[in-house]
Amino acid sequence: MATTTQLLEVVHNPDHQAGLKSCYERALKTTGQATNGRVQVTVLVGASGSVQRVTLKMPPRLQLAAPCIKGSITRWAFPANSQDYAAQFPLVLRMR
């Protein structure tokens, strides 16, 4: 399975972070409310490294961003492995 360092490299990739930021900002513009929150992400990764499924646990006030966040994460490439594996990580969404 991928190491924690390898997983963090994928999550912290500047392009990936920019995609998540875009999802969050779009949701904020739609609601007109500044809201912060923590999202727990679980990703099922295929042996090839492609994302098979994304599950999000998030506060209801951030649900508007969920489809976009899932779509963004689905396009990420994780390290390949001899078999499918799951990875979990938090995302903190907040205005800066």
C-alpha positions in Angstrom: 0.0 0.0 0.0 1.1 3.6 -0.5 2.9 5.3 2.3 1.5 8.2 4.2 4.0 10.5 2.6 3.0 9.4 -0.9 -0.7 10.0 -0.1 0.0 13.4 1.3 1.9 14.3 -1.8 -1.2 13.6 -3.9 -3.5 15.5 -1.5 -1.2 18.5 -1.2 -0.5 18.7 -5.0 -0.9 22.4 -5.9 -3.2 21.6 -8.8 -5.4 19.3 -6.6 -5.6 22.0 -3.9 -6.6 24.6 -6.6 -9.4 22.4 -7.7 -10.7 21.9 -4.2 -10.5 25.7 -3.6 -12.5 26.4 -6.7 -15.2 24.0 -5.5 -15.4 25.7 -2.2 -15.4 29.2 -3.6 -18.2 28.3 -6.1 -20.3 26.9 -3.2 -19.7 30.1 -1.2 -20.8 32.3 -4.0 -23.9 30.3 -4.5 -24.9 30.4 -0.8 -23.7 33.9 -0.1 -22.5 32.7 3.3 -18.9 32.4 4.5 -18.7 29.0 6.2 -15.8 26.9 7.4 -15.7 23.2 8.0 -13.9 20.0 8.1 -14.5 17.2 5.5 -13.4 13.6 6.1 -12.6 12.0 2.8 -12.4 8.3 2.2 -11.1 7.2 -1.2 -11.1 3.7 -2.7 -8.1 3.5 -5.0 -7.8 0.8 -7.6 -4.5 -1.2 -8.0 -3.6 1.1 -11.0 -3.9 4.2 -8.7 -7.1 5.4 -10.2 -9.9 6.6 -7.8 -12.8 4.1 -7.8 -15.0 5.8 -5.2 -15.0 8.9 -3.0 -17.0 9.2 0.2 -17.3 12.5 2.1 -18.4 13.2 5.7 -19.1 16.9 6.0 -21.3 19.4 7.8 -24.6 20.1 6.1 -23.7 23.7 5.4 -20.9 22.5 3.1 -23.0 19.9 1.2 -23.4 22.2 -1.8 -19.6 21.7 -2.5 -19.8 17.9 -2.3 -20.4 17.0 -5.9 -17.6 19.2 -7.1 -15.2 18.0 -4.5 -16.0 14.4 -5.3 -15.5 15.1 -9.0 -12.2 16.8 -8.4 -10.8 14.0 -6.2 -12.0 11.3 -8.7 -9.6 12.7 -11.3 -6.5 12.4 -9.0 -4.0 9.6 -9.5 -2.7 7.9 -6.4 0.3 5.5 -6.2 -0.3 2.1 -7.8 -0.4 -1.0 -5.7 -0.7 -4.7 -6.1 -4.4 -4.5 -5.0 -7.1 -2.0 -4.4 -6.8 0.1 -1.1 -8.6 2.7 0.8 -7.1 6.0 2.0 -8.6 8.6 4.4 -7.6 12.2 4.9 -9.2 15.4 6.2 -9.8 18.6 4.2 -10.3 21.8 6.1 -12.3 24.4 4.1 -12.1 27.9 5.3 -12.0 31.5 4.0 -8.6 33.1 4.0 
